[in-house]
C-alpha cells in the first residue's frame, strides 16, 4: 500500500449477546476503527426449542452497513458451531438452533460408541463440547428438515450468502465443526461417514482473503449505495480474527487470552497439537 492509498472496510462482528458493525480506515501503517452500530442478539424460545433470531440479526447488519455509508469491502465473523439449513431453492428452512439448546445433551456418548473421543481429537484437534456441530448434526438426523435440506451454512457464511447470493464455508469456522481434519485442512470423511453425516451439505471451503462475492443489487438498494462492493472472506470464527489481529511478528512466541462469552487461553503454533496427552489435559 502506498502512503497516499487508503481504504474503508466494514467488519460485521456477531457475538452471542450482541452484534456490531465497525469501520476501519486503512492507510499505510495505520488502521482507525469506529463502531458504527451495535445491536442486541436475543435468542428466542419456541415450541421446538431455543433458536437464534437470525432475521433480526440480519436487519441489524443492514442497519449498520447503511449507517457506515459506502465502503470498499465488507467482512463477516460470528460465534462458532451453529448453522442454518437451506432447501433446494436456497431458502432458510427455520431459525438456526442455539448451541445452548438441549437437543445434544446425550449425543456425545452416542457418537463415541461409533467414533471414540480419542479418534475425534486426533483428527480434528477440537476439545469436547456437547454443542459442537458434529453433535448437532447427529441430533438432527431423522428430522423432517434434515431430510429436505440441500445446504448447510455456518452463521457468518449464511449472512454472507444473503448479502451476495454466493455460498461458501470459511475454514476457521469449519474447524469448529469437529469435522475438519486439523492436519490437512480438508473434511474428515472417516469421521463423518460412520456417523451418517453427509459432507456434501457443506458449501466449498474458502480461506480468509478469498472473495466471497459482491453485494446483490437488492442489498445495494436497501443500503442506498451506488457502486458494487465486494464481500471478502475473513477468519469468520471471531476468536480466529481476534488472535490474527495480535500485533506480533512471524518469529514471535506468544500466548493469548481471549475473553468474551467464553474465555480461551492458547498459543499460536506452526502445527496443531493432537496428542492424547493434550486431549486429556
Secondary structure, 3 states (H helix, E strand, C coil): CCCCCEEEEEEEEECCCEEEEEEEEEECCEEEEEEEEEEECCCEEECCEEECCHHHHHHHHHHHHHHHCCCCEEEEEECCCCEEEECCCCCECCCCECCCCHHHCCHHHHHHHHCCHHHHHHHHCCCCCCCCHHHHHHHHCCCHHHHHCCEEEEHHHHHHHHHHCCCCEEHHHHHHHCCECCCCCCECHHHHHHHCCCHHHECCEECCCCEEEECCHHHHHHHCCCCCCEEECCCCEHHHHHHHCCCCCCCCCCEEEEECCCEEEEECCCCCCCCHHHHHC
